[in-house]
Amino acid sequence: MELGVIGERRRAVELASLGEDHPYSYPGDHFQTLARSAKALPA
């Protein structure tokens, strides 16, 4: 069964409990907006 965003978040939480970093993203997440904003800032 495909859980989409919920499945990705659960996977990230499970791996975090084991000390593993699991970056995840999904369409419309706030990470994409933050990345675009960071690129627009002057160096």
C-alpha positions in Angstrom: 0.0 0.0 0.0 1.4 3.4 -1.0 1.2 6.0 1.7 2.8 9.0 -0.2 3.8 11.8 2.1 2.7 9.9 5.3 4.9 7.0 4.3 7.9 9.2 3.6 7.5 10.9 7.0 7.2 7.6 8.8 10.3 6.3 7.0 12.2 9.4 8.1 11.1 9.0 11.7 12.0 5.3 11.8 15.5 6.0 10.4 16.0 9.0 12.7 15.3 6.7 15.7 18.2 4.6 14.4 20.4 7.6 14.1 20.2 7.8 10.3 19.4 11.0 8.4 16.9 10.5 5.6 16.1 13.6 3.6 12.7 13.5 2.0 10.6 15.9 0.0 7.2 15.9 -1.7 5.4 18.2 -4.1 4.4 21.4 -2.4 6.6 21.0 0.7 8.1 24.1 2.4 11.7 22.9 1.7 11.4 23.7 -2.0 10.2 27.3 -1.1 13.1 27.7 1.4 15.6 26.5 -1.1 14.4 29.0 -3.7 14.5 31.8 -1.1 18.1 30.9 -0.1 19.2 31.0 -3.8 17.7 34.5 -4.2 19.7 35.9 -1.2 22.9 37.8 -2.1 26.1 36.1 -1.2 
